[in-house]
Amino acid sequence: MNLSLVPTSNDQNKIEMIRAQMPAVTRAVYLNTGTNGPLMKRAVDAITEFAHEELNNGRIGQPAFDRLLALVDESRALVAELLACDVDEVALTHNTTEGMNIALLGLDWRAGDELVTATSEHEGGLNPAALLKARYGVNVIYTDIGLCDCDPVFSLQRALSPRTKAVVLSHVSWTTGAVLPMRELCEMAHRVGAFVICDAAQACGMVPSRVDELGVDLYALSGQKWLCGPDGIGALFIRREVMPKIQNTFSGYFALKQRVARSDAEIEFGETAMRYQYAFHYFPALLGFNEGLKWLRDEIGWEWIYQRTRELGCYAYDELSKLPNVKLYMPRAEIAGLVHFSVDGIAPADLTARLYEKNVLIRHVPEPLLNRVATGFFNNEQDVMQLCNAIRAVSGENA
C-alpha cells in the first residue's frame, strides 16, 4: 500500500479508526512510543474482562490452568508469526532486558573472550556485558556503531577478531534512531564465529523484523513499546541451531523436558526455547498482549504499520529541518520512526519539560544528549505540526 504524506480518504478513515481505539493519542500529542506505546481498547477490554473473571471465579481448577497454558502457546505463536520463525524458537520473557540477560549470560564465557558492542547501546545490553567483564574477565570492545557519521560495517570489521564470541547491537538505536544493516553485520560476525545478540526493543513493531532475513542468532523484544501492549511481557527469539550453546541462567516450570523426583538433582531441559522460560506472567495482561497483536495484524496490517511509521518519521524529519534553530542528528535515509534532534540554546531535558507543559510528549536521551521524537502508526501530520509549533513557541520564550 502506498501512502502519501497527505493520506488518501481511505487512509484517513483508517487513521481515525486507529486513533479512536487509542484514546490516549487524542488527549495529547503522543510522540514517545519509544518509551511506551499507547494501549488500545481491545487489549484493555480483554485485560479487564479476564481480571474480573478471576475476581469472581477464582484462579484455580484444571480448566483455568489449561486456559492459561493455551494463552502462553498463543503468545509464542503470535510472536513467531511476527518474526517469521518457528514457534519452538520463541521464549516468553518479561521485557527486552530479561531477554538480553538470558542471551548474554547463557554463553560459555572464558577470560580473554571478546564481546563487541556499541557505546550507544541500552543498559539492557551494556550492563550484562559489564557483568561478564567483572565475572569472567571478558574483554568488552566498544564501537561507534549507531552514531552519526559512523559506517557500521567498517566499524564492526575493525572491532572483530578471532577471539570475538558475541556481537551485541540494537536493530534500531534508542539514542540515535539509526536502523542498522543487520544482515551485513551478522554475516560479518558469523565469519569469525561470533554470535549476534540483537536488542529489538525499538525495532519490533516499527520496522520489519523477519529474523530469517536479518540473520540474527538471538533477538530480544518488549511488548509495551511499538507493539503497544501491556507492561511485563516480552519475548526472545533463539535460533534453533544456537540453543545448545545457550545455557540456562534461570530454571523453572517451563524449562524441564519432564518433571523429576524432588530428590533427583539431575534434570533434563526441554528442546525448545521454552526451556528459557522460568515463570508465569500476569495472565490478564498476556491475554491483552495477544488481543493487541491480533488487532495490529488483522485490523491494521504490519506492512501498513511499517510504511506509515517510516513516512511519518521522514515527515517529522523534514518539518523539523525547516526550523532554523533545530539540528537533526542522523541522516534521513538511516531512520524510521525515531527522530533525534537538538534545539540551539535549550537543554534537551528542559525542552522535554517545556513541551510537556504544552501537551506535547517527547523525551530526551543520553550520550549523545538529544531530544527524541517517536512517530507511531497512530500519529498524524497534525501531531508533527503541533510539535513544530510548540518548539517555535518555546524558542520564542527562550529568546
N, C-alpha and C positions, 0 to 999 in steps of 0.2 A: 504494500500500500504506500503510495506516495503522498506525503504530507507537505504542505507549504507552510511558510511562517504565518500566513493568514489562513486558518483552517477552512476547508470547504464546509458547506452547511451540514453535511452528514458527519464530518469530523467534529464540528462544533456541537452538534447534538450529543455525540458520544462523550465529548469532554464535559458537557453539562451533566450528563448522566453519571459520569465518574465522580464529579465534584459533589453531586447530591448524595452519593454513597459515602463520602468522606467529609463530614460537616466541618471538621477542624480546618480544612483548607479554605473554607468560605468565611471563617471568622478572623483570619489573619493572612498575611502574605507569607505562606508556608514554604520557605526556601532552605530547609535544613534537614532534608531526608537523610543526609549522610550521617546524622546522629540517630534520629528515629523517624521513620515514615509515619504518615497518618494512618490510623486504623480505619477499616471500612465497616459499614453497618453489618454486613453479612457475617463477618468474623465475630464482632461484638455480640450480635444476637445469638450466635451459636455458643459462645462462651457463657453468656448469661443463662441461656436455657439449660445448658449442661450443669452449671453451678447450682441452679435451682432444683434440678433433678437430684443431685447429690444431697442437697439440703433436705429435701422432703423424703427421699427414698433410701438414703444412705449410700455407702461406697463399698459394700461387701456383697458377697454372693458370686457364684460361678458365672452367671450371665453378665454381671457387671465387669468381672475380671476379663472375660472373653472379649467384651466390647473394648476394653482398654488395650488389649493386645492387638485387636484389629485396627485400632487407631494408630498404634505405633507402626504397624505394617503399611497402612495407607500413607502415613507421613513419609516413610522411606521411599515408597513407590513414587509419590509426587515429586520428591527431590530428585530421584533417579531420572524421572522423565525430563525434568528441567535441565539436568546436567548431561543428558544423553549418555547415561551409563547404566550398568546393571544394578538392580536393587541390592544385590549382595555386596556391592561396593560402597554402600551408604550406611553410615552410623549416625544416629541422632546425638546431638550434643546440646548444651545449653546456650552456647554462643561461639563466636569465632575464636576467641581467646582460648577456650577449652579445647577446641579442635587443634589449634596450633600447638598447645602443650602436649596433647596426645601424640601428635606427629613428631615433634622435636624430641621429646623425652623418650620416645619409643625406639629410636635408633640406638645401635650398639656403639657408643662413642668411646674413643681411646684418646689419651693425651697426645697432642700433636695433630689430631684430626682438624680439618678446617671447615668452617661454616661461612659461606659468603652471603651477605645481606646488604641492606642499604641504610644510610643514615636517616632516610625519610620514612622508614617503616614504623608501623604502630607498635606500641608497647606490648601488644599481644604476641608479637614475634620477637621483638628486641629483648624483652625480659627473659623469656625462656632461653634465648641464646646466651645472655649473660649468666644465667644459672648453669648452663653447660660449661661455660668457661670456668666458673668457680668450682664446680663439682668434679669435672673430668679433665680440666686442662685443655679444653678445645680452644683453638685459635679462631677468633671471630674476625673476619675480614669485612670491613665496611667500604661500600662503594657509593657513588653519587647517582646511582640508577634512580630514575623518577624525578630528578631535579632538572630545572631548566638548563638548556644548553649541554645536556649530557646525552651522549649516544649510548643507549642502554646495552646494545650488542657489543660495542667496543669496550665499554666499561666492564662488562661481565667477562669478556675474553681476557682482559688483563688480570682479573682477580682470580680466575680459576687456576688450579694446579692439580697434579696427581693426588694430592692429599685432601682435596675438596670432597667432603662426604655429603654435604647438602647445600642447596641454594634456597634461601628464604626471601621471597619477594611478594609484593602485593600486585594482583592483576590490575587494580586501579589504586593509585596512591591517594591516601586520605589527606595528605598535606599539600599535594600539588595538583591532583586531578589527572595526572598522566595515566593514560591507558597503555600498558606495556605490551610489546610484541611477544607474548608468552611463547608462542610456537618456536620462534627463533631462539629465544633464551633457553627453552627446555632442551632443544636439540643440542645446543652448545654444552649445557651442563651434562647431558647424558653421555656426550662423547668422552668426558673424563670420569664417567661412572658415578656422578653425583645425583642424588635425589632432588627433586624440585618440590618444595613445600610452599603452597600459594595461599596467601591471605586474600579471601574473596569477599570480605565484609562490604567493600564499596563497589563490588563488581556484580554480584549475583542479583539480578533484577534490574540492573542498569544497562549492562552490555551482555551480548550473547556469552554463555558460559558452558559451551559444549566441551567437556573435558577431553573427549577424543580428539577434537581439533586443536585444543590448547597444548596437549602433550604433558600436562602436569601429572605428578605422582600422587600428591595429596592436595586437597582443595577444601579449605575451611570457610564456612559461611555462617551468617547470622540471619534470623528471620525478621528482625524488627526494623531493619533499615529499608532497603529498596524493595523488599518483598512485603513491606507494610503489615507485618504480622505482630503478634504479641511478644512481649519480652520473655526471655528464658528458653527459647527454642532455636537451635541451630543445627548444623549438620556437617559431617566430614566425609568427603569422598576419599577412598583409599584404593588405588589401583590394585586389582586382584593379584598381580604378579609381585607387588610390593609388600603385601600383608605379611609374608613370612619374615620380613626384615623389621617389622614394627612390633616391638614387644608391648605388652600391656603395662601402662602406668597405673591405671585403675582396674579393678576387677569387681564384678558384682553379678547380679542375677542373670543378665543377658550374655555374659561372657562365656559361660560354660557350654560345652557340647552336650553334656548331660549332668544332672545333679550327682553329687558324690556323697559318700557317707561322711558324717560330721567328723569322724576320727581319721579320715583319709586326707592327708595334706597334698596328695598328688591330684592335680586337676588337668583336664583336657579342654583346651579352649576350642570354641566353635571355629568354623572355617570361613565365616563371612565377616563383614565389617561390624556386625552386631556384637562381636566379641569385645569391641572397644566401648560399647555402651555399658554403663555400670549402675544406672539408677533410672527410676521412672521420672516423668515430667508431670507438671500440673495438667491433668487431663482436659479440663475445660479449655485451657489455653492451647493444647495440642489440637483439639477439635477446631478451634478458631483459626489456627495456623493452616490446617488442611482446607477449611472452607475458603480462607483467603486465597490460597494458591489456586483453587479451582475457579474462583471468581476471576482472578487475573488471567488464567488460561482461557476460560470459556467465554467470558463476557467482554474481555478487552483484547487479549491475544498478545503473546510475548513479542512477536516481531513488531507489532504496532507500538508496544511499550518501549522497545529499544530505540526505534526510529524517532518516536516523539520525544523521548528523553534527550537524545543527542541533538535534535533540531532545536529544542528549547535551550539547551546548553549553548549552542552556537549563537542563537538569537540573543541570549544574555551576554555572551562574549562581545558580540557586535555592538549592542547598545551601550554596554559599559565602556567600550573603547571610544565612544563618542564623547565621553565626559573628560574634560581637559585635565582634571586632577587625578584621574584614575590610571593606575599602571597594572596591566594584566601580566600574569606570571608565565603561564605555559603558552606555547604556540597553539593556535586554534585547531590545527589538524590533529593534535595529540590528546584532545579531551573528549569527554562525552557529556555527563551530567553534572560534573563538578567544575566550577569556575573559581579560580583563586586570583585575588587582586589586592591592591593596597590603595589608599587614598592619601595624597600628599597632606602632611600636617596633622593627620588624625591617627592615633594609635589604633591598631586593629581591635583590641578589647573595648576601647572607647566607642569606636564606630558601631560595633555589635550592640552595645548597651543603648546607644542613642537611636539606632534603628528600631530596637525593641520597643522603645517608647513611642515610636510611630507605627507600631503593629506590623513591622517587617522583621521576620525571624530568619537570621542567618547565624553564622558562628565565626570565630577566629581560630586559627590553628598555629601550633608552634613549629619552629625550625623547618622551613622559613616562616617567620611570623607574618601571617597574611589573614585576610578575610576570605571566607569561603561561601559560595552560593551553590546550592544543590537544586537542580531543576528536575522535578519528578514528572511523570507522565500526566499527573493530575493538575499540574500548574497550567497557566495560560499566559498569553502575551501581556495581559494587563498586570499580572504579578510582576513581570520583569520591568514594565514601565513604572509601576509604583516603587519598586526598588530604586530605580534610577532617579526618580523624583525625590525620594527620601534622601538619597546621597547628596543630591543638589541642595536640599534644604539644610542638611547637617553641615555641609561645606560652607553654606552661607552664614550659618550661625557661628561657625568657627572663624570666619574672616575677621 
